[in-house]
Amino acid sequence: MRWLLKRLGQVVITIYVVITLSFVLIRLMPGNVIDALIAQLETEGVEASQIQAQVTNLAGIDPEDPIHIAYIDYMTDVLRGDLGTSLWSGKEVSVMIADTLPWTVFLLSWATFLSFFVGIALGALMAYYEGGRLDLGLTSYAMVAGSIPYYVFAVLLVLFLSYRYQIFPTSGRAPNGMTPGFTWPYISGVINHAVLPVLSLVLSGGIASLSMRGNSIRVLGEDYLRVARLRGLSDRTIAVQYVARNALLPMYTGFMISLGSMFSGAVILETVFSYYGMGFILVQSVDHRDYPVMLGCFMVITIAVVVALFVADLTYSKIDPRVEGTNSDTY
């Protein structure tokens, strides 16, 4: 229990520190929302003083307030569950995140799980056929693909499969003009729009297969596998209960981290595909110096990463008996 309370305290402190640092760094960025509004509305004859008054009335805060006053006001609102109002659009930040976050989770959870399990399957094949042509080919691909950023694959997929061959849509998260609902035309349209973003992440996921290959080869040389064969256990039992399980253990923490940090990967991906998710509105908020939206998005990303690490700490001892007792009061 003492270990659990200690870890919970670390979670709270980490989230608080990251939010504070994000607030300070964002407020120290050059320019502000008023400058962005002036740049866009100057041609319409709107005076800067009128724009600043409109922003102050809209958001309930003055972007020109001293940073310590703005920080106290913001943290007080956050503790009340109020993430503020977008300085640019006038919408509540919590509403904007609630509208876009499920789409980002849908897109990136599929990409993360597929990348992980495809990497496991390929890594197991590479280890089983170690030194063969299949191992050489897959290892070469994994090394090349793992060194190429996912957004390069994204641009290539859009160029060829969207613009040139027009197999998949170029942008959006659902078919235009179609009423949302649990109908096959709408669901199939949503899947169709998500194929290329997911595929771009899966194609660049070579690191997981290389990790699985290395772990499997290491496990295959362990003495307990020889004992298992001497006991007469079947190859399937040895492969599943001994090789696969022990090879996956070192990858578990990395998988949990990738689940938590997948929201940060949405920024470029959703921009390339014009996929209206949380990463897309984060990019827009940076362009417009929209402090509340930026802080709200960063808060979600921080909480997701910290919670994922916390869950990994809690569950690792359940899947690996060798670390049992680490999460105890004697630690």
Number of C-alpha atoms within 10 A of each C-alpha: 9 12 14 15 10 11 16 14 11 14 16 13 12 15 18 16 11 15 20 16 11 16 22 15 10 18 19 11 10 8 11 19 22 24 16 15 19 19 11 11 14 12 8 8 8 13 11 16 11 11 18 19 12 14 21 16 12 17 19 12 16 15 19 13 10 10 14 10 9 18 16 11 12 19 17 13 13 13 9 9 10 15 23 22 22 22 29 21 12 12 15 18 22 18 12 18 20 13 14 17 19 13 18 23 17 14 25 23 17 17 22 19 15 17 23 22 14 18 24 23 14 22 29 26 18 26 23 16 13 15 10 11 11 16 20 14 11 18 22 14 15 22 16 13 18 18 13 14 14 22 20 13 20 23 17 13 19 23 14 13 15 17 13 10 10 12 12 18 20 19 19 16 22 21 18 9 6 10 11 12 9 8 10 9 13 17 15 13 18 18 15 16 22 25 15 25 25 23 19 23 23 23 21 24 26 27 20 24 28 24 18 27 26 17 22 26 18 14 18 21 11 11 9 12 17 12 11 15 13 9 9 9 12 10 11 10 13 18 16 11 11 17 22 19 16 19 23 16 15 15 17 15 18 15 19 19 20 21 20 20 18 21 25 19 16 22 19 16 25 25 19 18 22 15 26 19 28 29 25 21 21 23 18 16 22 16 12 20 24 24 21 23 30 22 22 23 23 19 19 18 17 21 20 19 20 19 19 20 21 18 13 17 17 13 14 19 15 11 13 13 9 10 11 12 11 13 18 11 11 8 8
